[in-house]
Every structure is written in C-alpha cells, then in structure tokens.
Amino acid sequence: MVSGGDLSALREYLVALTLEQGLSRTTVEAYRRDLGQVSAFLETRGVGLAEAGADDLRDFMAAHEWRPATRARKLAALRSFYRFRAQNGLCSTDPTLRLASPRSETRLPRPLTVQEVSDMMLLTPATPLGLRDRAALEMLYGAGLRASEAVSVRLQDIDAEIGFVRVIGKGNKERVVPLGREALNALETYQGRGRPQLGVPGTLKPPYVLLNAHGRRLSRQSLHTIVKKYAAQLGLADVTSTHTLRHSFATHLLEGGADLRAVQEMLGHADITTTQVYTQLSRAHLRRVYEDAHPRAREG
C-alpha cells in the first residue's frame, strides 16, 4: 500500500515517464509496482519515499531475494525515480548514488561429461555427411572452436603433421590451437572418404574444410543444427549447442589440470577474467573428487 504523500510523488513521476520519456505502458507499470513495494517497505519504518536515505534503500534491496534481472530492474526504477526528483529540484540529494550495482549473472551451459561427448561422437554414421559431422564435432570439442571459427577453417589451416589448426577469431586475431589424435583421425577420414563425395564429383570446391551436401561452405546455422541433431538423440537437445562443446573443452582441460593461461590462449579470450568463469565448474569437480576420496570428507 502506498502512503498518501508517496502516492502524489509517484503520480507526478509516472506521468513524466509516460509523456516525457515515452516509455511503454508495460515498463511504466513495472516501475509503479516496484516503487509501490519500496513505499510499503519504508512505511513500516515510518519513512516516506521523499525522505528515504541510502541506508533505507539498501535495507530494502537486502530484505528480498530476487533473481539478478529482477534486482537490476528494481534498482533501475529507484534510480530513475530519484534522478527525476533531483533534476526537478524536489530533493537535494539522490540517495541511489550510494547504492552498488548488482553483480551480473554469468550463465554457462552445463558442460557435457566426457562420456556424453564420446557417445555423441559415436552417433555419427560412416556416410560422407556423417564423416563431416564427426570432423565438425571433433573440432568444436577437440579445439574449443567457436561455431564461426569452425566453419571458417580452410584446408591449409590444418597442420596434421604437428597437430595444430590455425584459427582467425574475434577481432580478426589469429591463434594456433592443438588438435588431438581423435580430431586429426576424424579430419583425415573425412577429407579422404567424405569431403570428395559432397557436391558434384570432380567440380572445384571452396577451400573450407566443412562443406554442406551441395559442396559449398557449411553455414554456422547448419553447424548448430548438426550439434542439436546428435544432442537430441542423447536426450540433451535442451542443454547442448556448439557453445556447449566449447565450454566442455575448457572445463575438461581445467579438470585435467591445465593451466588457466593456456586455456585462455586456446579459447582466444583477450581477458583472463573471461576464462576464469570456468574455474567455478572446475572447483565443483574438485570438490566432488575430494568428497569421494578424502576419509575426513565422508560421513560415518
């Protein structure tokens, strides 16, 4: 319930949102609900919206458990309201200037287990397209490539003798990533028995490794479809994408003891903080290993 004094202040602010800022009715209504909730909270401590200080607003934010997106919206409503009042001379200070912004929520798809990756690879048939699919999956997981990078790899970018692939990543930055034995075997089989059969035999093909059934460069969207197809056969369609294989690559490397800097270089991350999100998953793995192996971690 909004108090009488707060109701007048809110009405003036909401009219300005609609007429001056041109916000949608849905946004204005969301802000009205959010600010009404703040007013009701403040009323329990005998404070109105106009008199609220930073500590009052901080207590309001701390008194509820919301998802990060909801918390961010409520903070945005508060900041918008007090900015409006300060700009129009209705208050001397803006209490939201002392409120910290909510931490953004980092979401990573669940990495596949090593067994799930192996099962996915075994689903690819021994047909020209199946051999292509196996090579594509092995590059995504075996080298941690982005979908856009995988479909851009050319024949001359792969050095099978030393086991590396040259990749042009974000910002047109070049990096060289190791290819494991399984990926090299899949690429060799595909280039020998699969790729020549795609498109019209004997015609000149583009230099890209991954081709579609017509012998043209495979699109990024088609690569996503390929991954989804095999994931669906394992009952993983809702949790698997090309990015999932890349995340699984990084997670399995860290779980195996790889250096974070090396993983950063292989993924092509400009900032190591981007790579550090994978350590959360790696720590969870270490915790499971500890609880399974250490005698003091087990009950009884």
C-alpha positions in Angstrom: 0.0 0.0 0.0 1.4 3.4 -1.0 1.0 6.3 1.5 -0.8 9.5 0.6 2.4 11.6 0.3 4.2 8.9 -1.7 1.2 8.5 -4.0 1.4 12.1 -5.1 5.1 11.9 -5.7 4.7 8.7 -7.6 1.8 10.0 -9.8 3.9 13.0 -10.8 6.9 10.8 -11.7 4.9 8.2 -13.6 3.2 10.9 -15.7 6.6 12.3 -16.6 7.8 8.8 -17.6 4.8 8.4 -20.0 4.7 11.8 -21.5 8.4 13.0 -21.5 10.4 9.8 -21.8 7.9 7.9 -23.9 8.3 4.6 -22.0 5.9 1.8 -22.8 2.9 1.1 -20.6 4.4 -2.2 -19.5 7.6 -0.6 -18.3 5.8 2.2 -16.5 3.5 -0.3 -14.8 6.6 -2.4 -13.7 8.2 0.7 -12.2 4.9 1.6 -10.5 4.8 -1.8 -8.9 8.4 -1.7 -7.9 8.2 1.7 -6.3 4.9 0.8 -4.6 6.8 -2.1 -3.0 9.5 0.2 -1.8 6.9 2.6 -0.4 5.2 -0.2 1.6 8.6 -1.3 3.0 9.6 2.2 4.0 6.2 2.8 5.7 6.9 0.1 8.2 9.8 2.1 9.5 7.9 5.5 9.3 9.8 6.8 6.3 8.4 8.1 3.0 9.9 7.8 -0.4 10.8 11.5 -0.4 12.8 11.2 2.9 14.4 7.8 2.3 18.2 7.7 2.5 20.7 5.3 1.0 20.6 3.0 4.1 16.8 2.7 3.8 17.0 1.8 0.2 19.9 -0.6 0.8 17.9 -2.3 3.5 15.0 -2.7 1.1 17.2 -4.3 -1.5 18.8 -6.6 1.1 15.5 -7.7 2.5 14.4 -9.6 -0.5 15.9 -12.5 -2.6 15.3 -11.8 -6.3 16.8 -13.0 -9.4 19.6 -10.7 -10.7 17.4 -9.4 -13.5 14.6 -8.6 -11.1 17.0 -6.9 -8.7 18.5 -4.9 -11.5 15.1 -3.7 -12.7 14.1 -2.6 -9.2 17.3 -0.7 -8.8 16.7 0.9 -12.1 13.3 2.1 -11.0 14.7 3.6 -7.8 17.5 5.4 -9.7 15.1 6.7 -12.3 12.7 8.0 -9.6 15.3 9.8 -7.5 17.1 11.2 -10.6 13.8 12.7 -11.7 13.2 14.3 -8.3 16.8 15.7 -8.1 16.6 17.1 -11.7 13.4 18.8 -10.8 14.5 20.3 -7.5 12.3 18.0 -5.5 15.1 16.7 -3.4 18.6 17.9 -2.5 20.4 14.6 -2.9 20.0 11.4 -4.8 20.3 8.5 -2.3 20.7 5.9 -5.1 24.1 7.3 -5.9 25.5 5.4 -3.0 23.9 2.1 -4.0 26.1 -0.5 -5.5 25.0 -2.0 -8.8 24.0 -5.7 -8.7 26.5 -8.2 -10.0 25.7 -9.5 -13.4 24.7 -13.2 -13.6 27.1 -15.3 -15.6 25.4 -18.2 -17.2 27.2 -21.0 -18.7 25.6 -24.0 -20.3 26.1 -27.3 -18.4 29.2 -28.9 -19.8 28.9 -32.4 -21.1 30.5 -35.2 -19.3 33.4 -37.0 -21.1 31.1 -40.0 -21.6 28.4 -37.8 -23.2 30.9 -36.4 -25.6 32.1 -39.9 -26.5 28.5 -41.1 -27.0 27.8 -38.1 -29.3 30.8 -38.8 -31.5 29.8 -42.5 -31.9 26.4 -41.5 -33.2 27.8 -40.1 -36.5 27.3 -42.6 -39.3 30.0 -43.7 -41.8 28.5 -41.7 -44.7 30.0 -38.6 -46.3 27.8 -36.3 -44.3 28.3 -38.4 -41.2 32.1 -38.2 -41.6 31.7 -34.5 -42.0 29.6 -34.3 -38.8 32.2 -36.2 -36.8 35.0 -33.9 -38.0 32.9 -30.9 -37.1 32.1 -32.2 -33.6 35.8 -33.1 -33.0 36.9 -29.6 -34.0 34.4 -27.9 -31.7 35.2 -30.1 -28.7 38.8 -31.0 -29.5 40.0 -27.5 -30.2 37.3 -25.4 -28.4 36.4 -23.5 -31.5 33.5 -21.1 -31.8 31.0 -22.1 -34.5 32.0 -19.1 -36.7 35.6 -20.2 -36.4 35.0 -23.9 -37.2 33.1 -23.1 -40.5 35.9 -20.7 -41.5 38.8 -23.2 -41.1 40.4 -23.8 -44.5 42.3 -26.9 -45.7 45.6 -25.1 -45.4 44.9 -24.0 -41.8 45.3 -27.6 -40.6 48.8 -28.9 -40.0 48.2 -32.6 -39.4 51.9 -33.4 -39.1 52.3 -31.4 -35.9 48.6 -31.4 -34.9 47.6 -27.8 -34.9 44.8 -25.7 -36.5 45.2 -22.0 -37.4 42.1 -20.0 -36.4 41.0 -16.4 -37.1 39.0 -15.4 -34.0 37.2 -12.3 -32.8 38.8 -9.0 -33.8 40.5 -10.8 -36.7 43.1 -12.2 -34.2 44.9 -15.3 -35.2 45.7 -18.1 -32.9 47.0 -21.6 -33.2 45.3 -24.4 -31.3 46.4 -28.0 -30.8 44.3 -30.8 -32.3 44.1 -34.2 -30.5 44.5 -37.6 -32.0 40.8 -38.2 -32.3 40.2 -34.9 -34.1 43.1 -35.5 -36.5 41.8 -39.0 -37.3 38.3 -37.7 -37.9 39.6 -35.0 -40.2 41.8 -37.3 -42.1 39.0 -39.8 -42.7 36.5 -37.1 -43.7 39.0 -35.5 -46.1 39.8 -38.9 -47.7 36.3 -40.5 -47.8 33.7 -37.8 -47.1 34.6 -34.4 -48.4 35.2 -35.6 -52.1 31.7 -37.0 -52.2 29.9 -33.8 -51.2 28.5 -31.8 -54.1 29.1 -32.7 -57.8 32.1 -35.0 -58.0 35.0 -33.5 -59.9 33.9 -29.9 -59.5 36.1 -27.3 -57.8 35.1 -26.9 -54.2 35.8 -23.9 -51.9 38.8 -24.2 -49.6 36.9 -24.6 -46.4 37.1 -27.9 -44.5 33.5 -28.2 -43.6 31.1 -28.3 -46.6 27.4 -28.9 -47.0 25.7 -31.6 -49.1 26.0 -29.4 -52.2 29.7 -28.9 -51.8 29.5 -25.4 -50.6 30.8 -23.9 -47.3 28.8 -25.1 -44.3 27.0 -22.2 -42.6 27.1 -21.5 -38.9 23.4 -22.2 -38.6 23.8 -25.6 -40.2 26.6 -26.4 -37.7 24.2 -25.6 -34.8 21.6 -27.8 -36.4 24.1 -30.7 -36.7 25.0 -30.4 -33.0 21.4 -30.2 -32.0 20.5 -33.3 -34.0 23.0 -35.6 -32.2 22.3 -34.0 -28.9 18.6 -34.8 -29.3 19.4 -38.4 -29.9 21.1 -38.5 -26.5 18.2 -36.6 -24.9 20.4 -33.5 -24.5 18.8 -31.1 -27.0 17.7 -28.6 -24.4 21.2 -28.2 -22.9 23.5 -28.7 -25.9 24.8 -26.2 -28.5 28.0 -25.5 -30.3 28.9 -23.4 -27.4 28.3 -26.3 -25.0 31.1 -28.3 -26.7 33.4 -25.3 -26.4 32.6 -24.9 -22.7 33.1 -28.7 -22.2 36.5 -28.4 -23.9 37.6 -25.7 -21.4 36.0 -27.4 -18.4 37.6 -30.8 -19.1 41.0 -29.2 -19.6 40.9 -27.4 -16.3 39.6 -30.5 -14.5 42.6 -32.4 -16.0 45.0 -29.9 -14.5 45.6 -27.5 -17.5 47.0 -24.0 -16.7 44.4 -21.3 -16.8 46.6 -19.1 -19.1 47.0 -21.9 -21.6 43.2 -22.4 -21.7 42.8 -18.7 -22.2 45.1 -18.8 -25.2 43.4 -21.8 -26.7 40.0 -20.2 -26.3 41.2 -16.9 -27.8 40.0 -14.8 -24.8 41.5 -11.3 -24.7 40.9 -11.1 -20.9 41.7 -13.9 -18.5 38.7 -12.9 -16.4 36.5 -14.3 -19.2 38.3 -17.7 -18.8 38.1 -17.6 -15.0 34.3 -18.4 -15.1 35.3 -21.9 -16.0 37.1 -22.3 -12.7 33.8 -22.3 -11.0 32.9 -25.5 -12.7 36.4 -26.9 -12.2 36.2 -26.2 -8.4 32.9 -28.1 -8.3 34.6 -31.0 -9.8 37.5 -30.8 -7.4 35.0 -30.7 -4.5 33.4 -33.9 -5.7 36.8 -35.6 -6.1 37.7 -34.5 -2.6 34.4 -35.7 -1.0 34.7 -39.1 -2.8 38.4 -39.6 -1.9 39.2 -38.0 1.5 38.4 -40.0 4.6 37.5 -36.9 6.6 35.0 -35.7 3.9 32.8 -38.8 4.2 30.2 -39.3 6.9 30.5 -42.2 9.3 
